[in-house]
C-alpha cells in the first residue's frame, strides 16, 4: 500500500506506549496495533483526530505517501 504509518516513531518521540495511547483515545490495543504495523486498510477521520489530539501532532506526522517503485 502506498500509504505508510509512522505511529511508532511519534509514540517513541512522545515517550508514550501504545497501551497509554489506547486508553487516551478509547480504541482497542488490537486496532491501534493494526494501524501501527501498517496493516490497516482505512482510518476514520474521527480516529485520526483523536490520535492527533492525544499525541499533539498533525496527520502528516503519522502518515506518509510511498510512491510505487515501478
Backbone torsions as a table, in degrees:
resi	resn	phi	psi	omega
1	UNK	NA	138.4	-175.5
2	UNK	-78.9	2.4	176.4
3	UNK	-106.9	122.4	178.3
4	UNK	-101.2	154.2	-177.4
5	UNK	-117.6	128.1	-178.6
6	UNK	-110.0	27.0	-176.9
7	UNK	-58.6	-41.4	-178.8
8	UNK	-59.4	-43.7	-179.9
9	UNK	-65.5	-40.3	179.9
10	UNK	-68.0	-41.3	176.9
11	UNK	-60.1	-45.1	179.3
12	UNK	-60.5	-43.6	-179.5
13	UNK	-64.6	-29.8	-179.7
14	UNK	-91.3	-6.3	-178.2
15	UNK	66.3	35.5	-176.4
16	UNK	-118.9	142.9	177.3
17	UNK	-89.5	162.3	176.7
18	UNK	-63.7	-34.9	177.8
19	UNK	-63.0	-43.9	179.3
20	UNK	-64.5	-42.3	177.4
21	UNK	-62.1	-42.1	178.7
22	UNK	-56.4	-44.6	179.5
23	UNK	-66.7	-39.4	-177.8
24	UNK	-69.7	-36.3	-175.1
25	UNK	-100.6	-9.4	177.3
26	UNK	75.5	28.9	175.9
27	UNK	-111.1	154.6	179.7
28	UNK	-70.3	152.4	176.9
29	UNK	-61.4	-36.7	179.6
30	UNK	-62.6	-45.1	-179.8
31	UNK	-65.8	-40.4	177.7
32	UNK	-67.6	-34.9	177.8
33	UNK	-64.4	-40.8	177.0
34	UNK	-61.3	-41.9	178.2
35	UNK	-66.2	-46.0	-177.1
36	UNK	-60.6	-37.3	-177.7
37	UNK	-83.9	-1.5	178.4
38	UNK	79.8	14.3	-178.8
39	UNK	-90.5	-6.0	-179.9
40	UNK	-71.0	141.7	178.1
41	UNK	-91.6	-20.5	-177.5
42	UNK	-159.2	163.8	173.9
43	UNK	-143.4	135.5	177.8
44	UNK	-75.5	146.7	177.3
45	UNK	-60.6	-35.0	179.5
46	UNK	-65.1	-35.5	176.9
47	UNK	-69.5	-44.8	178.2
48	UNK	-61.0	-41.2	177.4
49	UNK	-60.3	-47.3	-178.8
50	UNK	-63.5	-41.2	179.3
51	UNK	-66.3	-44.2	179.2
52	UNK	-62.7	-39.5	177.8
53	UNK	-65.0	-45.0	-178.2
54	UNK	-66.2	-32.5	-177.4
55	UNK	-100.4	-0.2	-177.6
56	UNK	50.7	56.1	-178.2
57	UNK	-139.5	177.0	177.1
58	UNK	-103.0	155.8	177.1
59	UNK	-53.5	-35.9	179.8
60	UNK	-66.4	-18.8	175.3
61	UNK	-73.7	-23.2	-176.1
62	UNK	-100.1	-28.4	-174.0
63	UNK	-125.5	146.0	174.6
64	UNK	-145.1	156.7	-178.7
65	UNK	-95.2	131.2	177.2
66	UNK	-116.1	99.5	-178.0
67	UNK	-63.3	152.0	176.4
68	UNK	-60.2	145.7	-177.9
69	UNK	-94.2	13.1	-178.9
70	UNK	-68.9	NA	NA
